[in-house]
């Protein structure tokens, strides 16, 4: 995965801002007023879902959920992927915002916290309805913008600690573990690792032998895990991974080393292969944020506002930026999560905020 240097991303941000300003003609101003009014005909709404890549099972499920919602309202979702490249993400957003934005609804996974501001500001200037998920700076708030409808995330500290505690239990409360971190410029990676640190404080018998970023990538996690297993040998009793894709990479490394089932592994996202591994006992635990629901709900919230069934001004502050519910999955309940699917009723305009677990302060 290539992460674009910040100077290049900053230059593109300036380019995006200039393009947005240049597009603020009288016609665009008219579009913005129409967008604020939420008077779009359902058939005129354009739905766009953007994630890093479809090779990540969680993000593939996200796009699948977006497709399911779009089909339920007689539309199709435009699927965009940017391969973890911040510059490519901004280019894609720039192209969208240069077109007809009057009834544009975007459900976006920003690559990192620093990538969110230009997307938000660009969308707000041209009246495009935007829902973001996971990554944003703490001081950037939907309530300060007209058409940035909501930001959805999960309590990463909670999930990071949940799987940390599950790992501690699995290794008998003592022993060495290694940690695979995600993309470090993301709230998810930061918060989940903070959760692990809280778990280590709670379980003093567990020792963190080493930690290294594997950027939420299965391939990178395979390589990193091999390296750390070579370095620490049989001291490694458990592996904490900040997402399931990395956990699955770690499982592959353990299998290649002849250690399958001998080292406890935990992750987050509840992708199908991880849930199957939990059921089979080769993986200890994962946490579900329900990627399919995320892909559908972001579009549903924007669609409801665009078509006038919800008004931004009537959405409470607690629902403009919120933590959504998440679920710890162990062998005891894994069967309940083995075949995830969307529930159309979740996406009805009166239900879009039913999974709010609490406000993001």
Secondary structure, 3 states (H helix, E strand, C coil): CCCCCHHHHHHHHHHHHHHHHHCCCHHHHHHHHHHHHCCCCHHHCEEEEEECCCCCHHHHHHHHHHHHHHHHCCCCEEEEECCCCHHHHHHHHHHHHCCCCCCEEEEEECCCHHHHHHHHHHHHHHCCEEEEECCCCCCCCHHHCCCEEEEEECCHHHHHHHHHHHHHHHCCCCEEEEEEECCCCCHHHHHHHHHHHHHHHHCCCEEEEEEEECCCCHHHHHHHHHHHHHHHHHHEEEEEECCHHHHHHHHHHHHHCCCCCCCEEECCCCCHHHHHHHHHCCCCEEEECCHHHHHHHHHHHHHHHHCCCCCHHHCCHHHHEEEECCEEECCCCHHHHCCCCCCHHHHCCCCCCCCEEEECC
